[in-house]
Amino acid sequence: MKLLEDKIRADGKVYDGDILKVDSFVNHQIDVPLMNELAKEFYHRFVDSGVNKILTIEASGIGIASLTAQYFTAPVVFAKKSRSANLAPDVYTAKVISYTHGNTNNILVSKDYLGANDRVLIIDDFLATGEALFGLCDLVAQAGATLCGAGILIEKAYQAGGKTARERGIRVESLARVASMSQKDGITFVEE
């Protein structure tokens, strides 16, 4: 999506360690008008899927998931990365390795908020190795819910996550697919 690609070119920063920093508009400071336009695009791409729940992982996906959910008039459920005192004891859980943070999390969703009657759209900010996406898919499967697909803001198409997800039959709609990036050469996108 040209709107997002242009914003990434203008304000995204490439850091060592294969990091694309977009925190000035996606996940630390949120450009709400921009994210709202991207949320509308996810709605248009999945409007015929019967979505009744949006699922994401804390914390970076919550903003775009919430904006997307308003168009589906569906609640957002976010997988927590740690158990809190107020979390119901009966949960679905999956292990997720975080490339960015260099750790492993047991993500959790209360069984009260995800069930067999749900048609779930996963929304997240990044797709690289696929760890977060596959962990969320695991939670959907544990609940016996129907996975409608995954809406991703930025896919690092040169990493295996998107390809693997599509090979597994997951409908992945990425709004910007990064073909390559480096501090020297900048960012290039997959031509659609």
Number of C-alpha atoms within 10 A of each C-alpha: 13 10 12 17 18 12 13 20 13 9 12 19 18 17 12 8 9 14 13 20 15 19 15 13 17 21 17 12 11 16 14 14 10 15 21 18 15 22 24 18 17 27 19 11 12 19 13 9 14 14 22 17 24 27 28 27 24 16 15 17 21 22 24 26 28 22 20 27 24 16 15 18 12 15 16 23 22 24 24 19 19 12 14 9 7 6 13 12 11 11 19 20 21 20 17 19 16 14 16 9 7 8 9 13 17 16 23 23 26 19 16 10 14 22 19 12 12 20 20 26 29 26 32 26 23 21 25 19 22 23 17 25 26 18 22 28 24 16 24 24 15 17 20 15 18 18 21 22 21 26 31 25 24 22 27 24 20 16 16 13 20 25 16 14 20 12 10 9 9 18 17 20 21 23 20 24 24 22 15 16 19 16 12 7 9 12 18 14 17 13 8 6
